[in-house]
Amino acid sequence: MAHDREFRMASRVHQARRCNTTARARSSQRVRTSNPRGLVGPRNVQEPYVPPEEWHEPSNEHNGYTIITRPPGAGYRHFVSEQQIKDRLATFPSRFIEPLEVVQLSQMTRKKRSFPCYGMQWGATIYLYPLEESLVETFYRPPCPALYNESRMYGGRWKKTAPGEWSLYWSERTIQDFYLNNILIHELGHLLDNRNSSYTDRERYAEWFAIEYGYRPSRRRRRGIRRRHHAV
């Protein structure tokens, strides 16, 4: 299902991974747009308040986290399961998971299609959004180098499919890798970041966290599996 990836929502209370827009608060949204990274303007800019679809009030009790799955919506699918999320988070020290209270596999709605994203951290909750069932995303601007390179790191394939149109192709294996070893870990990094307050610094930390605790360990595990296979 093709739709415009231009993300123009602005919010006072969350930070979105997008270009040429502003935000004020210490949360994050991993935006699925043709140009997801950029500078953030002054933190006192007054902009419309746009909350996530479902707010989970933090309890601060640190009694473990809950996974909630919402129907993905027509034409969309959740490509990671609750068990895969649990298994991935189980690889972290307990202190990393302690602040997390909810992981929600959210629903794609008509309204959200105008500002689609892969994931978002808001309060003590991480939201993961569904992807097109076809595993093909359509963009109406050329991908910026950061998005192009990052998606290719996890096996995404880009192709210019028409004048002014680019498509990003995934397989089930590569999209699961992308969500479990990048999106989920990036948003966890935001949740754990209690030091940085500026958008740029928080994004820099979350990017480092996703590489250090997501991408690199997953590649080491794969190399280890291949070595054991050849040794047999």
C-alpha positions in Angstrom: 0.0 0.0 0.0 1.6 3.2 -1.1 1.1 6.5 0.7 3.0 9.7 1.2 5.7 9.4 3.8 5.9 13.1 4.4 5.7 13.6 8.2 4.5 17.1 9.2 3.1 16.6 12.7 4.7 18.8 15.3 4.3 18.3 19.0 5.2 20.1 22.2 5.7 16.9 24.2 7.6 14.4 22.0 10.5 14.4 19.8 10.2 13.0 16.3 12.9 11.7 14.1 12.2 14.0 11.2 13.8 17.0 9.4 13.1 20.7 9.5 10.5 20.5 12.4 10.7 21.3 16.1 9.9 19.5 19.3 10.1 20.3 23.0 10.0 17.2 25.2 12.2 14.3 26.2 10.6 11.5 24.2 11.3 10.0 20.8 9.5 8.9 17.7 11.3 6.8 15.1 9.7 8.3 12.0 9.3 6.4 8.8 9.8 9.3 6.4 12.0 10.0 3.4 14.2 12.3 5.6 13.9 11.3 9.2 16.8 13.1 10.8 17.3 16.8 11.3 17.8 19.7 13.5 15.4 20.7 16.2 14.6 24.3 16.8 14.2 26.3 20.0 12.6 24.3 22.8 10.1 27.1 23.6 8.3 27.0 20.2 4.6 26.6 20.8 3.1 23.9 18.6 0.0 21.7 18.5 -0.2 19.0 21.1 -0.6 15.6 19.4 -0.5 12.7 21.9 0.0 9.0 21.0 -3.1 6.9 20.3 -3.0 5.4 23.8 -1.3 6.8 26.8 -0.1 4.4 29.6 0.4 6.3 32.8 3.8 5.4 34.4 3.5 3.7 37.7 7.2 3.8 38.7 6.7 0.6 40.5 9.3 -1.4 38.5 7.3 -4.6 38.6 8.2 -5.7 35.1 6.7 -4.8 31.8 3.6 -5.8 29.9 3.3 -6.4 26.2 0.0 -5.2 24.6 -0.9 -6.1 21.0 -3.4 -4.1 19.0 -4.8 -5.2 15.6 -2.4 -3.8 13.0 -5.1 -2.4 10.7 -6.2 -3.4 7.2 -3.2 -3.9 4.9 -0.7 -3.9 7.7 1.0 -6.5 9.9 3.1 -6.8 13.0 6.2 -8.7 11.9 7.5 -9.3 15.4 5.7 -11.3 18.1 5.3 -10.8 21.8 7.6 -13.8 22.4 10.3 -12.4 20.1 10.2 -9.1 22.0 10.5 -10.9 25.4 13.4 -13.0 24.2 15.2 -10.0 22.9 14.7 -7.9 26.0 15.8 -10.9 28.1 19.3 -10.5 26.8 19.7 -7.2 28.6 20.8 -6.8 32.2 17.7 -6.3 34.5 18.7 -2.7 35.2 18.2 -1.8 31.6 14.7 -3.2 31.6 13.6 -1.9 35.0 12.2 1.4 33.8 10.2 -0.2 31.0 6.5 -0.8 31.9 4.7 -1.3 28.5 5.7 -2.4 25.0 2.7 -1.9 22.7 2.4 -3.3 19.2 0.1 -0.5 17.9 -2.5 -0.1 15.2 -2.1 1.7 12.0 -5.1 4.0 11.3 -5.9 6.4 8.5 -4.8 9.3 10.6 -1.5 7.8 11.4 -0.7 7.2 7.7 -0.1 10.9 7.4 2.7 10.6 10.0 3.8 7.0 10.0 6.7 5.8 12.1 8.4 2.5 13.0 8.5 3.2 16.8 8.2 5.7 19.6 9.1 6.0 23.2 6.7 7.9 25.4 7.0 7.9 29.1 7.7 4.3 30.3 6.1 2.9 27.1 7.7 1.8 23.8 5.3 1.7 20.9 6.1 -0.4 17.8 4.1 0.3 14.7 3.1 -2.2 11.9 4.4 -2.3 8.4 2.7 -2.9 5.1 1.8 -6.6 4.6 3.5 -6.4 1.2 6.8 -5.6 2.9 7.2 -2.7 0.5 7.3 0.9 1.6 6.8 3.7 -0.9 8.5 7.1 -0.5 7.8 10.2 -2.6 11.2 11.9 -2.0 14.6 10.4 -2.4 15.8 8.8 0.9 18.3 10.8 2.8 21.7 9.1 3.3 21.1 8.3 6.9 17.8 6.4 6.3 19.3 4.7 3.1 22.4 3.5 4.9 20.6 2.4 8.1 17.9 0.4 6.3 20.6 -1.3 4.2 22.5 -2.3 7.3 19.6 -4.5 8.2 18.9 -5.9 4.7 16.5 -3.4 3.3 16.7 -2.9 -0.5 16.0 0.4 -2.3 14.8 0.8 -5.8 13.5 3.8 -7.8 10.2 2.5 -9.1 8.8 5.5 -10.9 9.7 9.2 -11.5 9.6 10.8 -8.0 8.9 7.4 -6.3 11.3 5.1 -4.3 10.5 1.8 -2.8 12.1 0.0 0.2 11.8 -3.8 0.1 12.1 -6.0 3.1 11.8 -9.7 3.7 10.4 -11.2 6.9 13.9 -12.0 8.2 15.3 -8.5 7.5 12.3 -6.6 8.9 12.4 -8.7 12.1 16.1 -7.9 12.4 15.4 -4.2 11.8 12.7 -4.1 14.5 14.4 -6.3 17.1 17.9 -5.1 16.8 17.4 -1.5 15.8 13.9 0.1 16.5 13.2 -1.7 19.8 16.8 -1.0 21.1 16.9 2.6 19.9 13.7 3.4 21.8 15.0 1.5 24.9 18.0 3.8 24.7 15.8 6.8 24.8 14.0 5.4 27.8 17.3 4.9 29.7 18.8 8.3 28.7 18.5 10.4 31.9 21.4 12.7 31.1 20.7 14.4 27.8 18.0 17.0 27.2 18.5 18.3 23.7 17.1 16.5 20.7 20.5 16.2 19.0 22.2 14.7 22.1 19.3 12.3 22.8 19.3 11.1 19.3 23.1 10.7 19.3 22.8 8.6 22.5 20.0 6.4 21.2 21.9 5.8 17.9 24.9 4.7 19.8 22.8 2.5 22.1 21.2 0.8 19.1 24.5 0.1 17.5 26.3 -1.0 20.7 23.5 -3.2 22.1 21.5 -4.1 19.0 23.5 -4.2 15.7 26.9 -5.3 17.0 25.8 -8.1 19.3 23.4 -9.5 16.7 26.2 -9.7 14.1 28.6 -11.3 16.6 25.9 -14.0 17.3 25.5 -14.7 13.6 29.3 -15.0 13.0 29.5 -17.3 16.0 26.7 -19.5 14.5 28.6 -19.7 11.2 31.9 -20.6 12.8 30.3 -23.5 14.8 28.6 -24.7 11.6 31.9 -24.8 9.7 33.6 -26.6 12.5 31.3 -29.5 12.5 
